[in-house]
Amino acid sequence: MAAEGSIQLPATMQAVVCHGPEDYRLEEMPVPTPGPGEVVVRVAAVGICASDLKCYHGAPLFWGDKHRPGFCQPPIIPGHEFVGNVVALGEGAAEKYGLRLGDMAVSEQIVPCWQCYYCLRGKYWMCDVHDIYGFRKRTPGAMAEYMRFPSGALNYKVPKSMPAAHAAFIEPLSCSIHAVERGEIQFGDVVVIAGAGPLGLGMVAAARLKNPRLLISIDGNDSRLATAGRCGADIGLNFTRVDVVDEVLKLTEGRGCDVYIEATGNPAAVENGIRMIRKLGTFVEFSVMREPVTVDWTVIGDMKELNIHGSHLSPHAYPTAIRMIERGLIPIDEIVTHQLPLADFQKGIDLVGSGGQSIKVTLTP
């Protein structure tokens, strides 16, 4: 194993910096250097997420009983879906992570503190400090030429045969895998996944591996529903043309689906799910909503006795996501629709915001 060291690096780099809502600028920044246990990578690709879009527009964040004015703490370099080539290793990092200079690597989106109540009990993805790349000042993100993985980060080697734009999808696919795991899908289940964006498509591909009896994708875009079919969905329902609740009930002899996973960020999809799920079914809420959502809790409790599961981040899922992409278990070429240079970050944000012209947009620093 190589000892700590670095490839010759420049003093400065280009980076996108968030200064506030709709105030993102391409700036010259110092190139980070690694401390003990840290890794510096040359960013090869970074994806733009729906949560990045919410941050861009300054949407509020609710976390426990605390309210923050926005998703991120500006000034901050955004970007939490990424892959990079290792260019510098701090003392002990090579041995700890099994990395060498030149390796391609990813890091889980959260850098746990390893000292709070949840970290000490192994639930690191619920860390109270909650440093996530691109959102908190302690963890600048990947919309830059270089970035640092802090000591305590969870890092993984990526096969060099994997195209960088595909490897940047490891993070969202990992989130999808965790949401599917939260659904506790059984053989013979009827599973509905609401939303055929990047996360929903990843959920379809992951759910297919659970061998449900019927896997249904719901979206308002026929092109995305077609992609969902190639991810493994048996049926695609376009909510702009059919009553999706009625259709699911027809397909299940009036009982409703066994598992419903919400990945739209639209309050209407929450209510539809409560209506179309069977008694004793499992409802998984994944989305980050822009506003509070109200449903009839009597249906959840007294009428249906539902299992309501949240889904947050992607614990223990990165190795599985890497294998899924490497083995072609998801049509990644159809999902990664746009690859833009870093300087075109505003075009990328606008593409994600418009929704209809893209699925996953990546930037190449």
TORDOLO-676835 format. One record per residue (C-alpha): x, y, z; residue in three letters; chain; residue number from 1. Coordinates in Angstrom, 2 decimals. Example, Ala and Ser with C-alpha at 12.3 -4.5 7.8 and 13.67 -1.06 7.14 Angstrom:
! TORDOLO-676835
[[12.30 -4.50 7.80] 'Ala' 'A' 1]
[[13.67 -1.06 7.14] 'Ser' 'A' 2]
***
This chain:
! TORDOLO-676835
[[0.00 0.00 0.00] 'Met' 'A' 1]
[[1.33 3.43 -0.97] 'Ala' 'A' 2]
[[2.16 5.81 1.84] 'Ala' 'A' 3]
[[0.78 9.30 2.11] 'Glu' 'A' 4]
[[1.81 11.68 -0.65] 'Gly' 'A' 5]
[[0.47 13.78 -3.47] 'Ser' 'A' 6]
[[0.63 14.52 -7.15] 'Ile' 'A' 7]
[[1.87 18.04 -7.95] 'Gln' 'A' 8]
[[-1.15 20.32 -7.49] 'Leu' 'A' 9]
[[-1.85 23.91 -8.53] 'Pro' 'A' 10]
[[-2.33 26.59 -5.88] 'Ala' 'A' 11]
[[-5.83 27.58 -7.01] 'Thr' 'A' 12]
[[-8.86 26.06 -8.71] 'Met' 'A' 13]
[[-12.18 26.97 -10.27] 'Gln' 'A' 14]
[[-15.19 26.37 -8.02] 'Ala' 'A' 15]
[[-18.90 27.18 -7.95] 'Val' 'A' 16]
[[-19.69 29.05 -4.73] 'Val' 'A' 17]
[[-23.17 29.51 -3.28] 'Cys' 'A' 18]
[[-23.47 32.95 -1.67] 'His' 'A' 19]
[[-27.23 32.75 -1.14] 'Gly' 'A' 20]
[[-30.46 31.88 -2.96] 'Pro' 'A' 21]
[[-29.97 32.13 -6.75] 'Glu' 'A' 22]
[[-26.52 33.67 -6.17] 'Asp' 'A' 23]
[[-24.04 31.06 -7.39] 'Tyr' 'A' 24]
[[-20.71 32.23 -8.85] 'Arg' 'A' 25]
[[-17.72 30.62 -10.53] 'Leu' 'A' 26]
[[-14.71 31.74 -8.49] 'Glu' 'A' 27]
[[-11.00 31.10 -7.98] 'Glu' 'A' 28]
[[-10.40 29.22 -4.71] 'Met' 'A' 29]
[[-7.37 27.66 -2.98] 'Pro' 'A' 30]
[[-6.83 23.97 -3.74] 'Val' 'A' 31]
[[-7.42 21.96 -0.54] 'Pro' 'A' 32]
[[-4.58 20.04 1.07] 'Thr' 'A' 33]
[[-5.01 16.87 3.16] 'Pro' 'A' 34]
[[-4.46 16.60 6.89] 'Gly' 'A' 35]
[[-4.01 13.28 8.71] 'Pro' 'A' 36]
[[-6.53 10.69 7.50] 'Gly' 'A' 37]
[[-7.78 12.97 4.71] 'Glu' 'A' 38]
[[-8.00 12.48 0.95] 'Val' 'A' 39]
[[-7.93 15.07 -1.84] 'Val' 'A' 40]
[[-9.39 14.17 -5.24] 'Val' 'A' 41]
[[-9.45 15.82 -8.63] 'Arg' 'A' 42]
[[-13.22 15.90 -9.25] 'Val' 'A' 43]
[[-14.08 13.94 -12.39] 'Ala' 'A' 44]
[[-17.87 14.45 -12.36] 'Ala' 'A' 45]
[[-20.51 15.92 -10.06] 'Val' 'A' 46]
[[-24.26 15.53 -10.36] 'Gly' 'A' 47]
[[-26.93 18.15 -9.75] 'Ile' 'A' 48]
[[-29.60 16.86 -7.38] 'Cys' 'A' 49]
[[-33.15 18.02 -6.75] 'Ala' 'A' 50]
[[-31.99 19.00 -3.26] 'Ser' 'A' 51]
[[-29.31 21.16 -4.88] 'Asp' 'A' 52]
[[-32.12 22.88 -6.76] 'Leu' 'A' 53]
[[-34.06 23.46 -3.54] 'Lys' 'A' 54]
[[-30.91 24.89 -1.98] 'Cys' 'A' 55]
[[-30.46 27.14 -5.01] 'Tyr' 'A' 56]
[[-33.94 28.56 -4.53] 'His' 'A' 57]
[[-33.46 28.93 -0.76] 'Gly' 'A' 58]
[[-36.09 26.42 0.35] 'Ala' 'A' 59]
[[-36.40 26.04 4.15] 'Pro' 'A' 60]
[[-35.03 23.01 5.94] 'Leu' 'A' 61]
[[-36.72 21.34 8.91] 'Phe' 'A' 62]
[[-34.47 19.09 10.98] 'Trp' 'A' 63]
[[-35.97 17.73 14.20] 'Gly' 'A' 64]
[[-37.25 20.70 16.16] 'Asp' 'A' 65]
[[-34.79 23.12 14.56] 'Lys' 'A' 66]
[[-35.59 25.37 11.63] 'His' 'A' 67]
[[-32.81 26.65 9.43] 'Arg' 'A' 68]
[[-33.32 29.48 6.94] 'Pro' 'A' 69]
[[-32.02 27.40 4.05] 'Gly' 'A' 70]
[[-30.57 24.06 3.05] 'Phe' 'A' 71]
[[-26.98 25.24 3.01] 'Cys' 'A' 72]
[[-24.69 27.55 4.94] 'Gln' 'A' 73]
[[-23.24 30.04 2.43] 'Pro' 'A' 74]
[[-20.64 30.68 1.30] 'Pro' 'A' 75]
[[-20.24 27.03 0.37] 'Ile' 'A' 76]
[[-19.18 24.96 -2.66] 'Ile' 'A' 77]
[[-22.24 22.78 -3.47] 'Pro' 'A' 78]
[[-22.26 19.22 -4.79] 'Gly' 'A' 79]
[[-22.73 15.89 -2.99] 'His' 'A' 80]
[[-23.01 13.46 -5.94] 'Glu' 'A' 81]
[[-19.46 13.01 -7.22] 'Phe' 'A' 82]
[[-16.46 10.91 -8.10] 'Val' 'A' 83]
[[-12.82 11.92 -8.28] 'Gly' 'A' 84]
[[-9.28 10.72 -8.84] 'Asn' 'A' 85]
[[-7.05 10.60 -5.77] 'Val' 'A' 86]
[[-4.28 13.21 -6.00] 'Val' 'A' 87]
[[-3.21 13.55 -2.35] 'Ala' 'A' 88]
[[-3.31 11.31 0.73] 'Leu' 'A' 89]
[[-2.82 12.52 4.27] 'Gly' 'A' 90]
[[-0.99 10.48 6.87] 'Glu' 'A' 91]
[[-2.76 7.13 7.40] 'Gly' 'A' 92]
[[-5.41 7.67 4.71] 'Ala' 'A' 93]
[[-3.97 5.15 2.25] 'Ala' 'A' 94]
[[-4.03 2.36 4.80] 'Glu' 'A' 95]
[[-7.41 3.32 6.25] 'Lys' 'A' 96]
[[-9.27 3.47 2.93] 'Tyr' 'A' 97]
[[-7.24 1.13 0.73] 'Gly' 'A' 98]
[[-6.57 3.96 -1.71] 'Leu' 'A' 99]
[[-3.55 4.83 -3.86] 'Arg' 'A' 100]
[[-2.71 7.95 -5.81] 'Leu' 'A' 101]
[[-4.57 7.79 -9.12] 'Gly' 'A' 102]
[[-7.44 5.63 -7.83] 'Asp' 'A' 103]
[[-10.99 6.70 -8.57] 'Met' 'A' 104]
[[-12.96 7.18 -5.36] 'Ala' 'A' 105]
[[-16.26 8.33 -3.91] 'Val' 'A' 106]
[[-17.23 9.42 -0.41] 'Ser' 'A' 107]
[[-20.62 9.00 1.27] 'Glu' 'A' 108]
[[-22.51 12.28 1.29] 'Gln' 'A' 109]
[[-22.46 12.54 5.10] 'Ile' 'A' 110]
[[-19.28 12.91 7.15] 'Val' 'A' 111]
[[-20.30 11.60 10.58] 'Pro' 'A' 112]
[[-18.96 13.07 13.80] 'Cys' 'A' 113]
[[-18.61 9.55 15.30] 'Trp' 'A' 114]
[[-19.27 10.99 18.78] 'Gln' 'A' 115]
[[-23.01 11.78 19.02] 'Cys' 'A' 116]
[[-25.81 9.53 20.32] 'Tyr' 'A' 117]
[[-26.56 8.10 16.87] 'Tyr' 'A' 118]
[[-22.98 7.65 15.67] 'Cys' 'A' 119]
[[-22.06 5.81 18.86] 'Leu' 'A' 120]
[[-24.94 3.40 18.21] 'Arg' 'A' 121]
[[-23.93 2.73 14.61] 'Gly' 'A' 122]
[[-26.64 4.93 13.08] 'Lys' 'A' 123]
[[-24.14 7.32 11.54] 'Tyr' 'A' 124]
[[-26.47 8.54 8.78] 'Trp' 'A' 125]
[[-28.61 10.21 11.45] 'Met' 'A' 126]
[[-25.59 12.02 12.99] 'Cys' 'A' 127]
[[-26.64 15.02 15.09] 'Asp' 'A' 128]
[[-23.86 17.21 13.63] 'Val' 'A' 129]
[[-24.96 16.18 10.14] 'His' 'A' 130]
[[-22.13 17.47 7.96] 'Asp' 'A' 131]
[[-23.14 16.76 4.36] 'Ile' 'A' 132]
[[-20.91 17.71 1.44] 'Tyr' 'A' 133]
[[-22.04 20.91 -0.21] 'Gly' 'A' 134]
[[-24.42 22.02 2.53] 'Phe' 'A' 135]
[[-22.39 22.65 5.68] 'Arg' 'A' 136]
[[-19.35 24.95 5.94] 'Lys' 'A' 137]
[[-17.17 22.18 7.34] 'Arg' 'A' 138]
[[-17.72 20.02 4.27] 'Thr' 'A' 139]
[[-17.36 21.91 0.95] 'Pro' 'A' 140]
[[-18.78 19.99 -1.99] 'Gly' 'A' 141]
[[-17.69 18.83 -5.41] 'Ala' 'A' 142]
[[-18.65 21.62 -7.84] 'Met' 'A' 143]
[[-14.96 22.42 -8.05] 'Ala' 'A' 144]
[[-11.80 21.10 -9.65] 'Glu' 'A' 145]
[[-10.62 19.58 -6.36] 'Tyr' 'A' 146]
[[-12.24 18.56 -3.07] 'Met' 'A' 147]
[[-11.17 17.08 0.25] 'Arg' 'A' 148]
[[-12.62 14.04 2.01] 'Phe' 'A' 149]
[[-12.22 14.88 5.73] 'Pro' 'A' 150]
[[-10.94 12.47 8.34] 'Ser' 'A' 151]
[[-13.89 10.35 9.41] 'Gly' 'A' 152]
[[-15.47 10.28 5.95] 'Ala' 'A' 153]
[[-16.67 6.99 4.46] 'Leu' 'A' 154]
[[-14.70 6.49 1.23] 'Asn' 'A' 155]
[[-14.84 3.78 -1.43] 'Tyr' 'A' 156]
[[-12.68 2.81 -4.38] 'Lys' 'A' 157]
[[-14.48 2.81 -7.73] 'Val' 'A' 158]
[[-13.50 0.61 -10.71] 'Pro' 'A' 159]
[[-11.51 2.65 -13.22] 'Lys' 'A' 160]
[[-13.54 1.06 -16.02] 'Ser' 'A' 161]
[[-16.63 2.98 -14.86] 'Met' 'A' 162]
[[-17.18 6.27 -16.74] 'Pro' 'A' 163]
[[-16.98 9.22 -14.35] 'Ala' 'A' 164]
[[-20.46 10.52 -15.21] 'Ala' 'A' 165]
[[-21.86 7.08 -14.37] 'His' 'A' 166]
[[-19.88 6.88 -11.13] 'Ala' 'A' 167]
[[-21.36 10.22 -10.03] 'Ala' 'A' 168]
[[-24.69 8.37 -9.92] 'Phe' 'A' 169]
[[-23.44 6.11 -7.11] 'Ile' 'A' 170]
[[-24.72 8.55 -4.48] 'Glu' 'A' 171]
[[-28.33 8.88 -5.72] 'Pro' 'A' 172]
[[-28.52 5.16 -6.49] 'Leu' 'A' 173]
[[-27.34 4.42 -2.94] 'Ser' 'A' 174]
[[-30.17 6.58 -1.59] 'Cys' 'A' 175]
[[-32.60 4.64 -3.79] 'Ser' 'A' 176]
[[-31.29 1.32 -2.49] 'Ile' 'A' 177]
[[-31.78 2.39 1.13] 'His' 'A' 178]
[[-35.36 3.51 0.41] 'Ala' 'A' 179]
[[-36.12 0.13 -1.16] 'Val' 'A' 180]
[[-34.60 -1.64 1.84] 'Glu' 'A' 181]
[[-36.88 0.42 4.09] 'Arg' 'A' 182]
[[-39.85 -0.94 2.11] 'Gly' 'A' 183]
[[-39.14 -4.49 3.33] 'Glu' 'A' 184]
[[-40.40 -5.91 0.02] 'Ile' 'A' 185]
[[-41.46 -9.57 0.12] 'Gln' 'A' 186]
[[-41.77 -12.09 -2.70] 'Phe' 'A' 187]
[[-45.11 -11.59 -4.43] 'Gly' 'A' 188]
[[-45.61 -7.99 -3.29] 'Asp' 'A' 189]
[[-47.17 -5.32 -5.46] 'Val' 'A' 190]
[[-44.83 -2.35 -5.24] 'Val' 'A' 191]
[[-45.57 1.20 -6.40] 'Val' 'A' 192]
[[-42.82 3.78 -6.81] 'Ile' 'A' 193]
[[-44.09 7.33 -7.28] 'Ala' 'A' 194]
[[-41.70 9.41 -9.35] 'Gly' 'A' 195]
[[-39.46 8.40 -12.25] 'Ala' 'A' 196]
[[-36.73 10.94 -11.76] 'Gly' 'A' 197]
[[-33.16 9.84 -10.99] 'Pro' 'A' 198]
[[-34.04 8.59 -7.50] 'Leu' 'A' 199]
[[-37.28 6.91 -8.54] 'Gly' 'A' 200]
[[-35.58 5.14 -11.44] 'Leu' 'A' 201]
[[-32.89 3.88 -9.10] 'Gly' 'A' 202]
[[-35.61 2.62 -6.77] 'Met' 'A' 203]
[[-37.26 0.74 -9.63] 'Val' 'A' 204]
[[-33.95 -0.95 -10.53] 'Ala' 'A' 205]
[[-33.28 -1.84 -6.89] 'Ala' 'A' 206]
[[-36.84 -3.04 -6.25] 'Ala' 'A' 207]
[[-36.65 -5.28 -9.33] 'Arg' 'A' 208]
[[-33.89 -7.21 -7.61] 'Leu' 'A' 209]
[[-36.34 -7.95 -4.76] 'Lys' 'A' 210]
[[-38.54 -9.89 -7.22] 'Asn' 'A' 211]
[[-41.95 -8.33 -6.51] 'Pro' 'A' 212]
[[-44.99 -9.80 -8.26] 'Arg' 'A' 213]
[[-45.82 -6.46 -9.84] 'Leu' 'A' 214]
[[-43.67 -3.33 -9.96] 'Leu' 'A' 215]
[[-45.47 -0.10 -10.92] 'Ile' 'A' 216]
[[-43.88 3.25 -11.75] 'Ser' 'A' 217]
[[-45.91 6.47 -11.60] 'Ile' 'A' 218]
[[-44.86 9.71 -13.29] 'Asp' 'A' 219]
[[-46.25 12.43 -15.54] 'Gly' 'A' 220]
[[-43.57 12.03 -18.24] 'Asn' 'A' 221]
[[-43.96 9.20 -20.78] 'Asp' 'A' 222]
[[-40.26 9.21 -21.65] 'Ser' 'A' 223]
[[-39.29 8.70 -18.03] 'Arg' 'A' 224]
[[-41.90 5.96 -17.67] 'Leu' 'A' 225]
[[-40.33 4.21 -20.67] 'Ala' 'A' 226]
[[-36.96 4.39 -18.93] 'Thr' 'A' 227]
[[-38.61 3.02 -15.78] 'Ala' 'A' 228]
[[-39.70 0.04 -17.86] 'Gly' 'A' 229]
[[-36.10 -0.59 -18.86] 'Arg' 'A' 230]
[[-35.15 -0.32 -15.17] 'Cys' 'A' 231]
[[-37.56 -3.16 -14.44] 'Gly' 'A' 232]
[[-41.04 -1.69 -13.98] 'Ala' 'A' 233]
[[-43.85 -3.94 -15.19] 'Asp' 'A' 234]
[[-46.31 -1.08 -15.63] 'Ile' 'A' 235]
[[-45.97 2.68 -16.03] 'Gly' 'A' 236]
[[-48.89 4.92 -15.08] 'Leu' 'A' 237]
[[-49.04 8.53 -16.25] 'Asn' 'A' 238]
[[-50.92 10.50 -13.60] 'Phe' 'A' 239]
[[-51.83 13.20 -16.13] 'Thr' 'A' 240]
[[-53.98 10.71 -18.05] 'Arg' 'A' 241]
[[-55.30 8.15 -15.58] 'Val' 'A' 242]
[[-56.54 8.02 -12.00] 'Asp' 'A' 243]
[[-53.51 6.23 -10.57] 'Val' 'A' 244]
[[-55.27 5.25 -7.33] 'Val' 'A' 245]
[[-58.12 3.65 -9.27] 'Asp' 'A' 246]
[[-55.68 1.84 -11.59] 'Glu' 'A' 247]
[[-53.68 0.36 -8.73] 'Val' 'A' 248]
[[-56.86 -0.79 -7.00] 'Leu' 'A' 249]
[[-58.01 -2.47 -10.23] 'Lys' 'A' 250]
[[-54.66 -4.27 -10.52] 'Leu' 'A' 251]
[[-54.92 -5.59 -6.96] 'Thr' 'A' 252]
[[-58.55 -6.76 -6.79] 'Glu' 'A' 253]
[[-59.41 -3.68 -4.78] 'Gly' 'A' 254]
[[-56.92 -4.31 -1.96] 'Arg' 'A' 255]
[[-54.20 -1.85 -2.92] 'Gly' 'A' 256]
[[-50.45 -2.18 -3.21] 'Cys' 'A' 257]
[[-48.30 -3.81 -0.53] 'Asp' 'A' 258]
[[-45.49 -1.23 -0.62] 'Val' 'A' 259]
[[-45.60 2.41 -1.73] 'Tyr' 'A' 260]
[[-42.41 4.48 -2.05] 'Ile' 'A' 261]
[[-42.81 8.24 -2.49] 'Glu' 'A' 262]
[[-40.03 9.92 -4.52] 'Ala' 'A' 263]
[[-41.71 12.93 -6.13] 'Thr' 'A' 264]
[[-41.53 15.72 -3.57] 'Gly' 'A' 265]
[[-45.16 16.48 -4.41] 'Asn' 'A' 266]
[[-47.72 16.51 -1.55] 'Pro' 'A' 267]
[[-50.37 14.99 -3.85] 'Ala' 'A' 268]
[[-48.25 11.85 -4.18] 'Ala' 'A' 269]
[[-48.34 11.38 -0.41] 'Val' 'A' 270]
[[-52.13 11.42 -0.30] 'Glu' 'A' 271]
[[-52.38 9.16 -3.35] 'Asn' 'A' 272]
[[-50.10 6.67 -1.64] 'Gly' 'A' 273]
[[-52.20 6.62 1.53] 'Ile' 'A' 274]
[[-55.27 5.97 -0.60] 'Arg' 'A' 275]
[[-53.82 3.23 -2.83] 'Met' 'A' 276]
[[-51.92 1.20 -0.24] 'Ile' 'A' 277]
[[-53.58 -1.85 1.32] 'Arg' 'A' 278]
[[-54.31 -2.42 4.99] 'Lys' 'A' 279]
[[-51.12 -3.31 6.89] 'Leu' 'A' 280]
[[-49.07 -2.05 3.94] 'Gly' 'A' 281]
[[-45.72 -0.22 4.13] 'Thr' 'A' 282]
[[-45.38 3.41 3.08] 'Phe' 'A' 283]
[[-41.84 4.77 2.56] 'Val' 'A' 284]
[[-41.38 8.54 2.48] 'Glu' 'A' 285]
[[-38.14 9.56 0.77] 'Phe' 'A' 286]
[[-38.68 13.03 -0.65] 'Ser' 'A' 287]
[[-37.57 16.36 0.76] 'Val' 'A' 288]
[[-40.72 18.50 0.66] 'Met' 'A' 289]
[[-40.71 22.26 0.16] 'Arg' 'A' 290]
[[-43.61 22.65 2.60] 'Glu' 'A' 291]
[[-45.36 20.61 5.32] 'Pro' 'A' 292]
[[-47.73 17.91 4.06] 'Val' 'A' 293]
[[-51.05 17.03 5.72] 'Thr' 'A' 294]
[[-52.77 13.64 5.48] 'Val' 'A' 295]
[[-55.61 11.92 7.35] 'Asp' 'A' 296]
[[-53.82 10.07 10.14] 'Trp' 'A' 297]
[[-57.01 8.19 10.97] 'Thr' 'A' 298]
[[-56.49 6.25 7.74] 'Val' 'A' 299]
[[-52.89 5.48 8.76] 'Ile' 'A' 300]
[[-53.90 4.29 12.21] 'Gly' 'A' 301]
[[-57.47 3.18 12.75] 'Asp' 'A' 302]
[[-58.48 2.31 9.18] 'Met' 'A' 303]
[[-55.37 0.66 7.72] 'Lys' 'A' 304]
[[-52.74 0.22 10.47] 'Glu' 'A' 305]
[[-49.98 1.18 8.06] 'Leu' 'A' 306]
[[-46.25 0.92 8.55] 'Asn' 'A' 307]
[[-44.84 4.39 7.89] 'Ile' 'A' 308]
[[-41.10 4.39 7.24] 'His' 'A' 309]
[[-38.89 7.37 6.53] 'Gly' 'A' 310]
[[-35.79 7.04 4.39] 'Ser' 'A' 311]
[[-32.72 9.24 4.83] 'His' 'A' 312]
[[-29.45 9.10 2.90] 'Leu' 'A' 313]
[[-27.77 5.81 1.99] 'Ser' 'A' 314]
[[-26.25 3.82 4.88] 'Pro' 'A' 315]
[[-24.23 0.75 3.86] 'His' 'A' 316]
[[-25.52 1.03 0.28] 'Ala' 'A' 317]
[[-22.52 2.39 -1.66] 'Tyr' 'A' 318]
[[-20.89 -1.00 -2.37] 'Pro' 'A' 319]
[[-24.19 -2.35 -3.71] 'Thr' 'A' 320]
[[-24.67 0.73 -5.91] 'Ala' 'A' 321]
[[-21.17 0.37 -7.33] 'Ile' 'A' 322]
[[-21.85 -3.27 -8.20] 'Arg' 'A' 323]
[[-25.23 -2.47 -9.79] 'Met' 'A' 324]
[[-23.70 0.10 -12.11] 'Ile' 'A' 325]
[[-20.64 -2.03 -12.85] 'Glu' 'A' 326]
[[-22.81 -5.04 -13.78] 'Arg' 'A' 327]
[[-25.22 -3.08 -15.96] 'Gly' 'A' 328]
[[-28.24 -3.63 -13.69] 'Leu' 'A' 329]
[[-29.51 -0.13 -14.40] 'Ile' 'A' 330]
[[-29.68 1.63 -17.83] 'Pro' 'A' 331]
[[-27.27 4.33 -16.73] 'Ile' 'A' 332]
[[-26.72 5.73 -20.25] 'Asp' 'A' 333]
[[-30.41 6.66 -20.37] 'Glu' 'A' 334]
[[-30.41 8.17 -16.92] 'Ile' 'A' 335]
[[-27.30 10.37 -17.23] 'Val' 'A' 336]
[[-28.71 12.54 -20.00] 'Thr' 'A' 337]
[[-26.45 15.63 -19.84] 'His' 'A' 338]
[[-22.75 16.18 -19.20] 'Gln' 'A' 339]
[[-21.74 19.85 -19.06] 'Leu' 'A' 340]
[[-18.53 21.70 -18.21] 'Pro' 'A' 341]
[[-18.36 23.25 -14.75] 'Leu' 'A' 342]
[[-18.61 26.75 -16.23] 'Ala' 'A' 343]
[[-22.10 25.84 -17.49] 'Asp' 'A' 344]
[[-23.37 25.17 -13.96] 'Phe' 'A' 345]
[[-26.25 27.64 -14.40] 'Gln' 'A' 346]
[[-27.42 25.84 -17.53] 'Lys' 'A' 347]
[[-27.28 22.58 -15.57] 'Gly' 'A' 348]
[[-29.32 24.00 -12.69] 'Ile' 'A' 349]
[[-31.89 25.33 -15.15] 'Asp' 'A' 350]
[[-32.11 21.94 -16.89] 'Leu' 'A' 351]
[[-32.82 20.22 -13.58] 'Val' 'A' 352]
[[-35.37 22.90 -12.73] 'Gly' 'A' 353]
[[-37.26 22.51 -16.01] 'Ser' 'A' 354]
[[-37.56 18.77 -15.41] 'Gly' 'A' 355]
[[-38.79 17.71 -18.84] 'Gly' 'A' 356]
[[-35.55 17.83 -20.84] 'Gln' 'A' 357]
[[-33.23 15.86 -18.58] 'Ser' 'A' 358]
[[-33.03 13.09 -16.02] 'Ile' 'A' 359]
[[-29.58 13.34 -14.46] 'Lys' 'A' 360]
[[-27.33 16.32 -15.24] 'Val' 'A' 361]
[[-23.63 16.13 -14.40] 'Thr' 'A' 362]
[[-20.87 18.72 -14.49] 'Leu' 'A' 363]
[[-17.25 18.03 -15.45] 'Thr' 'A' 364]
[[-14.74 20.35 -13.75] 'Pro' 'A' 365]
***
